[in-house]
Amino acid sequence: MKKTNIHKFLYLVSALLVVGFAVHTIVDACRYDSMLTSFPFYTFIIVHAIEYLIPSIIVYIVALIVKKKFADKK
């Protein structure tokens, strides 16, 4: 892989994490039953945000930094 394409790969990883968050949240919404679960649904959303969105933001920031670093070298 060329070093100039690393930022594109990181953008893809970030986008896949966001898609994973959406899919996992939708699946949990379909399976959620308030009678069987002792805590509200928004706790699932908070946990999924910690698992998916925070790493996605970190990877996106790294991609911006890498893109800027390689743009400065050219």
Buried (B, 14 or more C-beta within 10 A) or exposed (E): EEEEEBBBEBBEBBEEBBEBBEEBBEEBEEEEEEEEEEEEEEEBBEEBEEBBBEBBEEBBEBBEEBBEEBEEEE
